[in-house]
Amino acid sequence: MAFSDNSRGVGTWAAVLVLVLVAAVACGAASARDKNKGKKHDGPLSPTTYDPQISLSPLVDKVSPAVVNIRTKTTVRGMQGMMGPEGLFEFFFGNRPRRGDPFGRTERTLQAAGSGFIIDSDGLVVTNHHVIKDVDEIEVQLADDRIFIAKVVGSDQRTDVALLRLDKASGLPTVEFGDSDALKVGDRVVAIGNPFGLDHTVTAGIVSAKERVIGAGPYDDFIQTDASINPGNSGGPLFNLSGQVIGINTAVNRNAEGIGFAIPSGLARDMIEALKNGGTVVRGWLGVVPQPLTDELAQVLGLPDKGGALVANVQADSPAQEGGLKAGDVIVKIDGKKLKNSREIYPLIAGFKPGKTVSFSVIRDGKRKRLKVKIGKRPDDDEAGDSPTGKKSTVTQTPKLGIQIDDLNDNLRRRLGADDVAHGVVVTEIEMDSPLRKVVRKGDVITEVNRDPVGDVASFREIVTKLDSGDDLLLLIYRRGAWIYQVVRL
């Protein structure tokens, strides 16, 4: 009986103690909430501002007001963009006359959506070039539902960057650029945009890879992320955990899930400054066609490793030619920067102002040389070189190599798109047992063999007759607009 009485007493005191502790914890939590109530996150965020494992909301609250929804309108005539009932009618029976239009013309307004972000309180907005390309009207809607008409300040197709200015805007929220070079694979990132028209959608992930080449152009240098990026995200920002823009979301891989790409801020920032100051981007130009180095090429050329870029071709009258660069040179440093691969050349040269003299360190015939090259202004892509006259076609078989070749003439130049190729022989047939079968294709123009220029069929045969079994054969080939070195052991 005494045991029962004591148990009740102990239980009563324990219950009282638990209630006291619960009350103390509740008071402490309430005090903390009161202390932080209404507190604003001023200035750039840092990972120490909050615990990202618990919530990303402080970051989102900070940067979302500067993320915008971009809506565009384009007027088209006829069937373009129409595959509804009226479009199908016109597809089979021709344009149906509009009421009041005796010529039967039809017009439709195509609408599209994208994303962007504000970098200046007076209304400068960054987005993708493809979001605003060839559109008639641009509307920009802010997170607070304000709508502005926007005009294009400047746009650059090669890097897919565009700059807009909002009409009659001031005092707008902004975000700032961060350092994309400081990103590491595995770092957490946040994307905010307008996928499928869903305003201010937030997705999070990590940096999956850097320096990705996806075939978009010579300035490919994308950040790959698994943060969900969908149509409509284009032009929107990719943030680090400090709330800084470290990329512009620009591409999705439609054949895979969890793969998106963003233009690094380091590249975009330079383009935006140029657009802001002049409306156009002026790039430096060298005039070489670089090629990646393989283990086989590095061995044949006597190089210590694959670092650097092999010069496959030097354009006539280019800064590279005037500065002394030659096909077969391996560029290992530009302006003191060591090249890891050939992809680095285009963005690096593009960043130099035309007229700047830049030092080049190259390896030529196994020896290191230093050259000074005055960077030029990049010409239009459609500029072609000289088109020398051709010779009479003389198809010749080379039994030792198992191929048939022909002199490069004007007719073959036109057919192969090789107007800027001054000399060489064209591969017309390749035998099944040819030792060149894996490296040469029909239509290739061979311009060099083991660094000796090939002028015609006769000079090619003269070089080949000196080769023995087991010799390495280094060929310089022009193939469908590209210059490449290929190596094969006979």
Sequence and secondary structure as in RCSB ss.txt:
>XXXX:A:sequence
MAFSDNSRGVGTWAAVLVLVLVAAVACGAASARDKNKGKKHDGPLSPTTYDPQISLSPLVDKVSPAVVNIRTKTT
VRGMQGMMGPEGLFEFFFGNRPRRGDPFGRTERTLQAAGSGFIIDSDGLVVTNHHVIKDVDEIEVQLADDRIFIA
KVVGSDQRTDVALLRLDKASGLPTVEFGDSDALKVGDRVVAIGNPFGLDHTVTAGIVSAKERVIGAGPYDDFIQT
DASINPGNSGGPLFNLSGQVIGINTAVNRNAEGIGFAIPSGLARDMIEALKNGGTVVRGWLGVVPQPLTDELAQV
LGLPDKGGALVANVQADSPAQEGGLKAGDVIVKIDGKKLKNSREIYPLIAGFKPGKTVSFSVIRDGKRKRLKVKI
GKRPDDDEAGDSPTGKKSTVTQTPKLGIQIDDLNDNLRRRLGADDVAHGVVVTEIEMDSPLRKVVRKGDVITEVN
RDPVGDVASFREIVTKLDSGDDLLLLIYRRGAWIYQVVRL
>XXXX:A:secstr
 HHHHHHHHHHHHHHHHHHHHHHHHHHHHHHHHHHHTT    S   GGGS TTT  HHHHHHHGGGEEEEEEEEE
EETTTT  SHHHHHHHHH     TT TT   EEEEEEEEEEEEEETTTEEEE HHHHTT SEEEEE TTS EEEE
EEEEEETTTTEEEEEETT  S     B  GGG  TT EEEEEE GGG TTEEEEEEEEEEEE  SS TT  EEEE
 S   TT TT EEE TTS EEEEEEEE TTSSS EEEEEHHHHHHHHHHHHHHSS   EE  EEEE   HHHHHH
TT SSS SEEEEEE TTSHHHHTT  TT EEEEETTEE SSGGGHHHHHHTS TT EEEEEEEETTEEEEEEEE 
EE   TT             EEETTTTEEEEE  HHHHHHHT TT  S EEEEEE TT TTTTT  TT EEEEET
TEE  SHHHHHHHHTT  TT EEEEEEEETTEEEEEEEE 
